[in-house]
Amino acid sequence: MKKLNLKAYHPIVWTLLAGTVFARGASFMALPFLALYLSKTEGIHPIIIGLIIGVGPLTGTIGGFIGGNLSDRFGRKVVMLGSIFTWAFVFIGFAFATKPIAFLLLNALNGICRSFFEPTSQALMSDVTVKERRLRVFSMRYTAINIGAAMGPLLGAVFGASSSTITFEITGGFYLVYGLVLFLLLNKYQINKGESSKKQTSFKGAFRVVFNDKALLYFILGGILVNIGYSQVESTLPQHLEKILTNGVVLYSVLLSINAVTVVILQIPLSRLVEKWKVLHVMMLGSSISVIGFIGFSFSQGWAGFILSMLLFTIGEIFLFPSTSVFIDSIAPDMMRGTYFGAAQFRSLGNFIGPIAGGWIFKQLNGQWLFGLMALVVTMSIFSYLIGLKKQEVKCYKKLALEQ
């Protein structure tokens, strides 16, 4: 078995990967249970719960572009550290919040922090990694997320099912430690020294460049549609399971862990299977398999059906999500890498629309109708990716013609 070459990647990359495992594990211990926590402690309408869950992605939609552009202009360090320390106190705030408006504001700030930190950290990982190894770095990052996701939900079931606030306190503590470690390492390696003088792209200029990139726009549209469907896993799926099964909370925890463990086990072999495919082709395949998973959620009535559906849903996720970072990195100009990763956060609009629309459909109809409609929505993303693929091919042909 070939040994992992630790020296092949920058120490900052390994720090971000390790931090992702523990911080995401803590996050997955708390946030997936927020909808249940709110319904038990406040007894509020499902649509209001959907609004609270969805406001984070809404603020992240705008915040990602701003944060990514700021990181290009002023360096990664200030954006990453400012967002992660604020993020730590947001989770601690969840533990002490008692009113719906407080949860709404905190989750709005949660979305901003995530949208600043995530694209900036991805851009930083790309900055310090040679082009030939970036696909492997993004794959390892995705694996790290899911290792954390595998650990978190089972612990969250113990605390979250009893409406405990300790999960939020633990998560805040992990993010605080993560921030301190990053502070020390970023000071040691001086990653951003001299960057800001080279990367001066105004918001207006960045906006113009990004929204003239048709391939990126169709990628964002497809991502919005996908996220409308995927957001149901955190918002309406736990409510649906609790409604139709006596042990729905336990099953939900098992499903989240199955999702994460499946990604960790199958990511490498499935990624190798399609590594020579065009990136958008892989994303279309992922969307197609996810559609089958949603149809399974719609018709399942017991543990076996939901577990099988989650396995299919997860295989689609394996093909789809790692490809998004690779796609953005492949089309982003070096001087605007943070801006492009930030612009990709506009996909989070789907995570705002999804919980609200899903909450309304769930209340007016039922979970079976809801997940059937979500299968249709995700199907539409396939066509968006197909158009995006054509636009990217045209762009590449024009660039090649100019070079010749």
C-alpha positions as CSV (number, residue, x, y, z in Angstrom):
1,M,0.0,0.0,0.0
2,K,1.4,3.4,-1.0
3,K,2.2,5.6,1.9
4,L,0.7,9.1,2.1
5,N,3.3,11.7,1.4
6,L,2.7,14.3,4.1
7,K,5.3,16.7,2.5
8,A,3.4,16.8,-0.8
9,Y,1.0,19.3,0.7
10,H,1.5,22.5,2.6
11,P,1.0,22.4,6.4
12,I,-1.9,24.8,6.1
13,V,-3.7,22.3,3.9
14,W,-3.3,19.6,6.5
15,T,-4.4,22.0,9.2
16,L,-7.6,22.9,7.3
17,L,-8.3,19.2,6.6
18,A,-7.9,18.2,10.3
19,G,-9.8,21.2,11.5
20,T,-12.6,20.3,9.0
21,V,-13.0,16.9,10.6
22,F,-13.4,18.1,14.2
23,A,-15.2,21.4,13.5
24,R,-17.6,19.8,11.1
25,G,-18.1,16.9,13.4
26,A,-19.2,19.3,16.1
27,S,-21.3,21.3,13.6
28,F,-23.1,18.1,12.4
29,M,-23.8,17.3,16.1
30,A,-25.9,20.5,16.4
31,L,-27.2,22.1,13.2
32,P,-29.1,19.1,11.6
33,F,-31.2,18.9,14.8
34,L,-32.0,22.6,14.9
35,A,-35.4,22.1,13.2
36,L,-36.4,19.6,15.8
37,Y,-34.9,21.7,18.6
38,L,-37.0,24.7,17.5
39,S,-40.2,22.6,17.2
40,K,-39.8,21.2,20.7
41,T,-38.7,24.3,22.5
42,E,-40.8,26.9,20.7
43,G,-43.7,25.0,19.1
44,I,-43.6,27.4,16.1
45,H,-45.2,26.8,12.7
46,P,-43.1,24.6,10.2
47,I,-42.9,27.6,7.8
48,I,-41.3,29.7,10.5
49,I,-38.9,26.9,11.3
50,G,-38.1,26.8,7.6
51,L,-37.5,30.5,7.5
52,I,-35.0,30.2,10.5
53,I,-33.2,27.3,8.8
54,G,-33.2,29.0,5.4
55,V,-32.0,32.5,6.5
56,G,-28.4,31.2,6.9
57,P,-28.1,30.1,3.3
58,L,-29.8,33.4,2.2
59,T,-27.2,35.6,3.9
60,G,-24.5,33.2,2.7
61,T,-25.7,33.8,-0.9
62,I,-24.5,37.4,-0.7
63,G,-21.8,36.9,1.9
64,G,-19.8,34.4,-0.2
65,F,-19.2,36.8,-3.1
66,I,-18.3,39.6,-0.7
67,G,-16.0,37.4,1.4
68,G,-14.3,35.8,-1.6
69,N,-13.6,39.2,-3.2
70,L,-12.3,40.6,0.0
71,S,-9.9,37.7,0.3
72,D,-8.6,38.4,-3.2
73,R,-8.1,42.1,-2.4
74,F,-6.7,41.9,1.2
75,G,-5.5,38.4,1.6
76,R,-7.0,35.2,3.0
77,K,-5.8,35.6,6.6
78,V,-8.0,38.4,7.8
79,V,-11.1,37.0,6.2
80,M,-10.6,33.5,7.5
81,L,-9.7,34.5,11.1
82,G,-12.4,37.1,11.4
83,S,-15.1,34.8,10.2
84,I,-14.1,31.7,12.2
85,F,-13.9,33.5,15.6
86,T,-17.3,35.2,15.0
87,W,-18.6,31.7,14.0
88,A,-17.5,30.3,17.3
89,F,-19.6,32.8,19.3
90,V,-22.6,32.3,17.0
91,F,-22.8,28.7,18.1
92,I,-22.4,29.7,21.7
93,G,-25.2,32.2,21.1
94,F,-27.5,29.3,19.9
95,A,-27.1,27.7,23.3
96,F,-28.5,30.8,25.1
97,A,-31.1,31.9,22.6
98,T,-34.8,31.5,23.6
99,K,-36.8,33.6,21.1
100,P,-37.4,32.8,17.4
101,I,-36.0,36.2,16.4
102,A,-32.7,35.4,18.2
103,F,-32.4,32.1,16.4
104,L,-33.2,33.9,13.1
105,L,-30.5,36.5,13.6
106,L,-27.9,34.0,14.8
107,N,-28.5,31.7,11.8
108,A,-28.3,34.7,9.5
109,L,-24.8,35.4,11.0
110,N,-24.0,31.7,10.8
111,G,-24.6,31.9,7.1
112,I,-22.4,34.9,6.7
113,C,-19.5,33.3,8.6
114,R,-19.8,30.1,6.6
115,S,-19.9,32.0,3.3
116,F,-16.8,34.0,4.2
117,F,-14.8,31.1,5.6
118,E,-15.6,28.3,3.2
119,P,-14.7,29.9,-0.2
120,T,-11.7,31.6,1.3
121,S,-10.3,28.4,2.7
122,Q,-10.8,26.6,-0.6
123,A,-9.0,29.4,-2.4
124,L,-6.2,29.3,0.1
125,M,-5.8,25.5,-0.3
126,S,-5.7,26.1,-4.1
127,D,-3.1,28.9,-3.6
128,V,-0.6,26.7,-1.8
129,T,-1.1,23.5,-3.9
130,V,0.2,22.9,-7.4
131,K,-2.4,22.5,-10.0
132,E,-1.9,18.8,-10.6
133,R,-2.7,18.0,-6.9
134,R,-5.7,20.3,-6.4
135,L,-8.3,17.6,-7.4
136,R,-6.8,15.4,-4.7
137,V,-6.9,18.2,-2.2
138,F,-10.6,18.9,-2.8
139,S,-11.4,15.2,-2.6
140,M,-9.6,15.0,0.7
141,R,-11.5,18.0,2.0
142,Y,-14.8,16.4,1.0
143,T,-13.7,13.2,2.8
144,A,-12.8,15.3,5.9
145,I,-16.3,16.9,5.9
146,N,-17.9,13.5,5.8
147,I,-15.7,12.0,8.5
148,G,-16.9,14.8,10.7
149,A,-20.5,14.2,9.5
150,A,-20.2,10.6,10.4
151,M,-19.2,11.3,14.0
152,G,-21.6,14.2,14.7
153,P,-25.2,13.0,14.2
154,L,-25.0,10.0,16.5
155,L,-23.7,12.3,19.3
156,G,-26.3,14.8,18.3
157,A,-29.1,12.2,18.7
158,V,-28.1,11.8,22.4
159,F,-28.2,15.5,23.2
160,G,-30.5,16.9,20.4
161,A,-33.3,14.4,21.0
162,S,-33.6,15.8,24.6
163,S,-33.5,19.4,23.4
164,S,-30.2,20.0,25.1
165,T,-28.1,23.1,24.3
166,I,-24.7,21.4,25.1
167,T,-24.3,20.5,21.4
168,F,-24.1,24.2,20.5
169,E,-21.7,25.0,23.3
170,I,-19.3,22.1,22.2
171,T,-19.5,23.3,18.6
172,G,-18.6,26.8,19.6
173,G,-15.6,25.6,21.6
174,F,-14.3,23.5,18.7
175,Y,-14.5,26.5,16.3
176,L,-12.7,28.7,18.8
177,V,-9.8,26.2,19.1
178,Y,-9.7,25.8,15.3
179,G,-9.4,29.6,15.0
180,L,-6.6,29.8,17.4
181,V,-4.6,27.1,15.6
182,L,-5.1,28.8,12.3
183,F,-4.0,32.1,13.8
184,L,-0.7,30.6,14.9
185,L,0.0,28.8,11.6
186,L,-1.0,31.7,9.4
187,N,1.4,34.0,11.3
188,K,4.1,31.4,11.1
189,Y,4.0,30.8,7.4
190,Q,3.0,34.3,6.3
191,I,0.8,33.0,3.5
192,N,-0.6,36.3,2.5
193,K,2.6,38.3,2.4
194,G,2.5,40.5,-0.7
195,E,-0.8,39.0,-2.0
196,S,-3.0,42.1,-1.5
197,S,-0.8,44.3,-3.6
198,K,-1.3,41.9,-6.6
199,K,-5.0,41.2,-6.2
200,Q,-7.0,44.4,-6.4
201,T,-10.3,43.6,-8.1
202,S,-13.2,46.0,-7.1
203,F,-16.6,44.6,-6.3
204,K,-18.0,46.2,-9.4
205,G,-15.3,44.8,-11.6
206,A,-15.5,41.4,-10.1
207,F,-19.3,41.4,-10.4
208,R,-19.0,42.3,-14.1
209,V,-16.5,39.5,-14.9
210,V,-18.3,36.8,-12.9
211,F,-21.7,37.5,-14.4
212,N,-20.4,37.6,-17.9
213,D,-19.2,34.0,-17.5
214,K,-22.2,32.1,-18.8
215,A,-20.9,28.6,-17.8
216,L,-20.6,29.8,-14.2
217,L,-24.1,31.3,-14.3
218,Y,-25.7,28.0,-15.5
219,F,-23.6,26.1,-12.9
220,I,-25.0,28.4,-10.2
221,L,-28.6,27.9,-11.5
222,G,-28.2,24.1,-11.5
223,G,-26.7,24.4,-8.0
224,I,-29.7,26.4,-6.8
225,L,-32.1,23.7,-8.0
226,V,-30.0,20.9,-6.4
227,N,-29.8,22.7,-3.1
228,I,-33.6,23.3,-3.0
229,G,-33.9,19.5,-3.0
230,Y,-30.9,18.7,-0.7
231,S,-32.0,21.3,1.9
232,Q,-34.9,19.0,2.7
233,V,-32.5,16.6,4.4
234,E,-31.9,19.0,7.2
235,S,-35.3,20.7,7.3
236,T,-38.3,18.5,6.4
237,L,-36.9,15.0,6.3
238,P,-36.5,14.8,10.2
239,Q,-40.0,16.1,10.6
240,H,-41.4,13.6,8.0
241,L,-39.7,10.7,9.7
242,E,-40.9,11.8,13.1
243,K,-44.5,12.0,11.8
244,I,-44.7,8.6,10.1
245,L,-42.4,6.5,12.5
246,T,-42.3,6.2,16.2
247,N,-38.5,6.2,16.3
248,G,-38.0,8.7,13.5
249,V,-35.3,10.8,15.3
250,V,-33.2,7.7,15.7
251,L,-33.6,6.7,12.1
252,Y,-32.7,10.2,11.0
253,S,-29.5,10.0,13.0
254,V,-28.7,6.6,11.4
255,L,-29.4,8.0,7.9
256,L,-27.1,11.0,8.4
257,S,-24.3,8.6,9.6
258,I,-24.9,6.2,6.7
259,N,-24.7,9.2,4.3
260,A,-21.3,10.2,5.8
261,V,-19.8,6.7,6.1
262,T,-20.9,5.8,2.5
263,V,-19.1,8.9,1.2
264,V,-15.9,8.0,3.1
265,I,-15.9,4.4,1.8
266,L,-17.1,5.0,-1.8
267,Q,-15.6,8.4,-2.7
268,I,-12.2,7.2,-3.9
269,P,-13.4,4.2,-6.1
270,L,-16.3,6.1,-7.6
271,S,-14.2,9.2,-8.2
272,R,-11.6,7.0,-10.1
273,L,-14.4,5.6,-12.1
274,V,-15.3,9.0,-13.6
275,E,-12.0,10.9,-13.3
276,K,-11.5,11.1,-17.0
277,W,-15.1,12.5,-17.6
278,K,-15.9,16.1,-18.1
279,V,-16.7,17.7,-14.8
280,L,-20.2,18.8,-15.7
281,H,-20.9,15.3,-17.0
282,V,-20.1,14.0,-13.6
283,M,-22.3,16.6,-12.0
284,M,-25.2,15.6,-14.3
285,L,-24.7,11.9,-13.3
286,G,-24.8,12.9,-9.6
287,S,-28.1,14.8,-10.0
288,S,-29.7,11.9,-11.9
289,I,-28.9,9.4,-9.2
290,S,-30.0,11.8,-6.5
291,V,-33.4,12.0,-8.2
292,I,-33.9,8.3,-7.7
293,G,-33.0,8.8,-4.0
294,F,-35.7,11.5,-3.7
295,I,-38.3,9.2,-5.3
296,G,-37.3,6.6,-2.8
297,F,-37.8,9.0,0.1
298,S,-41.3,9.8,-1.3
299,F,-42.5,6.1,-1.3
300,S,-40.6,4.7,1.7
301,Q,-42.6,3.7,4.8
302,G,-40.0,1.9,6.9
303,W,-36.3,1.7,7.8
304,A,-35.2,-0.5,4.8
305,G,-36.7,1.9,2.2
306,F,-35.3,5.0,3.7
307,I,-31.8,3.4,4.1
308,L,-31.8,2.3,0.5
309,S,-32.9,5.7,-0.6
310,M,-30.2,7.4,1.4
311,L,-27.6,5.2,-0.2
312,L,-28.7,6.2,-3.7
313,F,-29.0,9.8,-2.6
314,T,-25.4,9.6,-1.2
315,I,-23.9,8.1,-4.4
316,G,-25.4,11.0,-6.3
317,E,-23.8,13.3,-3.8
318,I,-20.4,11.6,-4.2
319,F,-20.4,12.4,-7.9
320,L,-21.9,15.9,-7.6
321,F,-20.3,17.8,-4.7
322,P,-16.5,17.3,-5.1
323,S,-16.9,18.1,-8.8
324,T,-18.2,21.6,-7.9
325,S,-14.9,22.8,-6.4
326,V,-12.9,21.3,-9.3
327,F,-15.2,23.1,-11.8
328,I,-14.8,26.5,-10.1
329,D,-11.0,26.1,-9.8
330,S,-10.8,25.2,-13.5
331,I,-12.6,28.3,-14.8
332,A,-11.4,30.9,-12.3
333,P,-8.7,33.3,-13.2
334,D,-5.8,33.1,-10.8
335,M,-6.3,36.7,-9.7
336,M,-10.0,36.1,-8.9
337,R,-10.0,32.6,-7.4
338,G,-11.5,33.7,-4.1
339,T,-14.1,35.8,-6.0
340,Y,-15.2,32.8,-8.1
341,F,-15.4,30.5,-5.1
342,G,-17.4,33.2,-3.4
343,A,-19.7,33.6,-6.4
344,A,-20.4,29.9,-6.3
345,Q,-22.1,30.5,-3.0
346,F,-25.0,32.1,-4.8
347,R,-26.1,28.4,-5.1
348,S,-27.1,28.8,-1.4
349,L,-30.2,30.6,-2.6
350,G,-31.6,27.1,-3.0
351,N,-30.9,26.4,0.6
352,F,-33.0,29.4,1.5
353,I,-35.9,28.7,-0.9
354,G,-35.9,24.9,-0.1
355,P,-36.8,24.9,3.6
356,I,-39.5,27.5,3.2
357,A,-41.1,25.9,0.2
358,G,-40.6,22.5,1.7
359,G,-42.2,23.5,5.0
360,W,-45.2,24.9,3.1
361,I,-45.6,21.7,1.0
362,F,-45.1,19.5,4.0
363,K,-47.8,21.4,5.9
364,Q,-50.3,21.6,3.1
365,L,-49.8,18.2,1.6
366,N,-47.4,15.6,3.1
367,G,-43.9,14.2,2.9
368,Q,-44.7,11.9,0.0
369,W,-45.8,14.8,-2.3
370,L,-42.9,16.9,-1.0
371,F,-40.1,14.5,-2.0
372,G,-41.8,13.6,-5.3
373,L,-41.7,17.3,-6.2
374,M,-38.1,17.6,-5.1
375,A,-37.2,14.8,-7.5
376,L,-38.7,17.0,-10.3
377,V,-36.8,20.1,-9.2
378,V,-33.4,18.3,-9.1
379,T,-34.2,16.8,-12.5
380,M,-34.3,20.4,-13.9
381,S,-30.7,20.9,-12.7
382,I,-29.5,18.3,-15.2
383,F,-30.6,20.5,-18.1
384,S,-29.0,23.5,-16.5
385,Y,-25.6,21.7,-16.2
386,L,-26.0,20.5,-19.8
387,I,-26.4,24.1,-21.1
388,G,-23.5,25.1,-18.9
389,L,-21.3,22.4,-20.5
390,K,-22.1,23.8,-24.0
391,K,-21.3,27.4,-22.8
392,Q,-17.9,26.2,-21.3
393,E,-17.0,24.4,-24.6
394,V,-17.7,27.5,-26.6
395,K,-15.6,29.6,-24.2
396,C,-12.7,27.1,-24.5
397,Y,-12.9,27.2,-28.3
398,K,-12.8,31.0,-28.3
399,K,-9.8,31.1,-25.9
400,L,-7.9,28.5,-28.0
401,A,-8.6,30.5,-31.2
402,L,-7.3,33.7,-29.6
403,E,-4.1,32.0,-28.5
404,Q,-3.5,30.7,-32.0
